[in-house]
Amino acid sequence: EDQVTQSPEALRLQEGESSSLNCSYTVSGLRGLFWYRQDPGKGPEFLFTLYSAGEEKEKERLKATLTKKESFLHITAPKPEDSATYLCAVRGEDSNYQLIWGAGTKLIIKP
Amino acid sequence: DSGVTQTPKHLITATGQRVTLRCSPRSGDLSVYWYQQSLDQGLQFLIQYYNGEERAKGNILERFSAQQFPDLHSELNLSSLELGDSALYFCASSVGVVAQETQYFGPGTRLLVL
């Protein structure tokens, strides 16, 4: 069964304190791993798509990496405006083209 | 701004009532997805339409139904509403049905059932 687990559930950092969020997945035939950011009461905002192990993508203070079992979202020198819930989702060849979502990591950056 | 629009932003209604949520996908997108997100819960996939046809069903209750119109906008109908139906409802769209495609989400409709 396709599954996505995100850790930690919540992460509190001081401004400027770099860290990583984890997304572990089990899927048959990965067709894509997606990272989204969600602010309270708002729709998820697309960040990155990764397709194959070894792939990396960057956007401002965020960098996403992918292995055959997990993905990391690295946050470098975060600012308070980076506070949000970060969601990971995967699509596999057996998932009828649907996304399998993780529960998210709630990131809080304190000034 | 993702380009996906949803109306209304907020909806307050009573148990037993019926409501309709509306979604307009990004220009050029043929697929529309509906999701439910209850308080502190993850995103629950409800249903997908592609170019007017139902493509996939997730955890959608029989009291809920949806359709996609020729102009590609979609409506989610929720009937016989219960307190537990209170949630954020999101619409997302993508170009087609290719597995690698990204879904872009709208701002959501917050439904409160009293």
Interface residues (C-beta under 8 A of the other chain):
Chain A: R31 G32 F34 Y36 G41 K42 G43 P44 E45 F46 T49 Y51 L87 R91 E93 N96 Y97 Q98 L99 W101 G102 A103 G104
Chain B: S2 V4 G42 L43 F45 Q48 R55 A56 G58 L88 F90 A92 V97 A99 Q100 E101 T102 Q103 Y104 F105 G106 P107 G108 R110
